[in-house]
Amino acid sequence: MGIRSGLIAKNPSVVFTALGKEEGVLLHLESKFYFGLNETALVLWQRLEKGATLFEALVADICRCFTVERQEAEKDIEEVIGQFLREGLVQVGEG
């Protein structure tokens, strides 16, 4: 299942803390690694905190929060979610 077509959900073993309005930190409780979030990644994670979502909903959120072309938002989101997936921070299932 690909990032663009699947349902993206946060891994329940990941804990999130916001550090102000523009940064955040994730702690993977199983691996004991933590990950810093920039402003864009923070918006994505806050959306995932509300529940599993589709790629298109993430694109809409980023386009609403930032002045960015849709194509650029899609590229950035695919990169960030891809990194989250590789680190075991999210899971992608059937949408």
One Martini backbone bead per residue (centre of mass of N, CA, C, O) as a GRO file, in nm:
protein
   95
    1MET     BB    1   0.095   0.037   0.025
    2GLY     BB    2   0.068   0.364  -0.043
    3ILE     BB    3   0.080   0.684   0.060
    4ARG     BB    4  -0.134   0.803  -0.155
    5SER     BB    5  -0.359   0.547  -0.097
    6GLY     BB    6  -0.345   0.528   0.202
    7LEU     BB    7  -0.384   0.486   0.541
    8ILE     BB    8  -0.272   0.714   0.781
    9ALA     BB    9  -0.100   0.620   1.088
   10LYS     BB   10  -0.016   0.623   1.397
   11ASN     BB   11   0.188   0.500   1.622
   12PRO     BB   12   0.109   0.396   1.946
   13SER     BB   13   0.439   0.413   2.029
   14VAL     BB   14   0.394   0.728   1.999
   15VAL     BB   15   0.508   1.036   2.134
   16PHE     BB   16   0.378   1.372   2.177
   17THR     BB   17   0.537   1.710   2.170
   18ALA     BB   18   0.499   2.037   2.202
   19LEU     BB   19   0.722   2.331   2.108
   20GLY     BB   20   0.508   2.511   2.047
   21LYS     BB   21   0.408   2.627   1.715
   22GLU     BB   22   0.692   2.509   1.541
   23GLU     BB   23   0.740   2.252   1.736
   24GLY     BB   24   0.847   1.903   1.790
   25VAL     BB   25   0.818   1.574   1.958
   26LEU     BB   26   0.923   1.234   1.915
   27LEU     BB   27   0.858   0.915   2.083
   28HIS     BB   28   0.984   0.594   2.061
   29LEU     BB   29   0.921   0.348   2.289
   30GLU     BB   30   1.075   0.102   2.159
   31SER     BB   31   1.351   0.249   2.047
   32LYS     BB   32   1.419   0.536   2.200
   33PHE     BB   33   1.362   0.744   1.986
   34TYR     BB   34   1.396   1.080   1.869
   35PHE     BB   35   1.200   1.349   1.701
   36GLY     BB   36   1.211   1.626   1.516
   37LEU     BB   37   0.984   1.902   1.443
   38ASN     BB   38   0.878   2.094   1.216
   39GLU     BB   39   0.629   2.283   1.104
   40THR     BB   40   0.525   2.081   0.893
   41ALA     BB   41   0.540   1.818   1.062
   42LEU     BB   42   0.353   1.923   1.283
   43VAL     BB   43   0.095   1.942   1.115
   44LEU     BB   44   0.086   1.646   1.037
   45TRP     BB   45   0.082   1.523   1.323
   46GLN     BB   46  -0.171   1.668   1.429
   47ARG     BB   47  -0.353   1.520   1.227
   48LEU     BB   48  -0.281   1.226   1.326
   49GLU     BB   49  -0.390   1.267   1.619
   50LYS     BB   50  -0.702   1.259   1.509
   51GLY     BB   51  -0.630   1.039   1.292
   52ALA     BB   52  -0.668   0.872   1.033
   53THR     BB   53  -0.543   0.938   0.693
   54LEU     BB   54  -0.518   1.092   0.396
   55PHE     BB   55  -0.312   1.241   0.181
   56GLU     BB   56  -0.512   1.462   0.080
   57ALA     BB   57  -0.562   1.585   0.364
   58LEU     BB   58  -0.270   1.679   0.407
   59VAL     BB   59  -0.255   1.866   0.167
   60ALA     BB   60  -0.482   2.055   0.254
   61ASP     BB   61  -0.353   2.145   0.520
   62ILE     BB   62  -0.091   2.267   0.404
   63CYS     BB   63  -0.231   2.468   0.205
   64ARG     BB   64  -0.380   2.619   0.441
   65CYS     BB   65  -0.112   2.696   0.624
   66PHE     BB   66   0.043   2.750   0.350
   67THR     BB   67   0.240   2.899   0.098
   68VAL     BB   68   0.166   2.653  -0.147
   69GLU     BB   69   0.205   2.439  -0.380
   70ARG     BB   70   0.068   2.142  -0.437
   71GLN     BB   71   0.316   1.993  -0.554
   72GLU     BB   72   0.506   2.068  -0.317
   73ALA     BB   73   0.337   1.944  -0.092
   74GLU     BB   74   0.342   1.653  -0.194
   75LYS     BB   75   0.647   1.616  -0.182
   76ASP     BB   76   0.691   1.683   0.119
   77ILE     BB   77   0.495   1.473   0.237
   78GLU     BB   78   0.621   1.223   0.116
   79GLU     BB   79   0.889   1.260   0.264
   80VAL     BB   80   0.792   1.267   0.560
   81ILE     BB   81   0.619   1.007   0.562
   82GLY     BB   82   0.849   0.826   0.469
   83GLN     BB   83   1.020   0.872   0.721
   84PHE     BB   84   0.813   0.779   0.927
   85LEU     BB   85   0.796   0.492   0.813
   86ARG     BB   86   1.098   0.407   0.842
   87GLU     BB   87   1.079   0.473   1.171
   88GLY     BB   88   0.783   0.375   1.279
   89LEU     BB   89   0.560   0.619   1.322
   90VAL     BB   90   0.395   0.487   1.090
   91GLN     BB   91   0.104   0.367   0.913
   92VAL     BB   92  -0.006   0.176   0.619
   93GLY     BB   93  -0.325   0.135   0.481
   94GLU     BB   94  -0.623   0.083   0.383
   95GLY     BB   95  -0.850   0.337   0.231
   0.00000   0.00000   0.00000
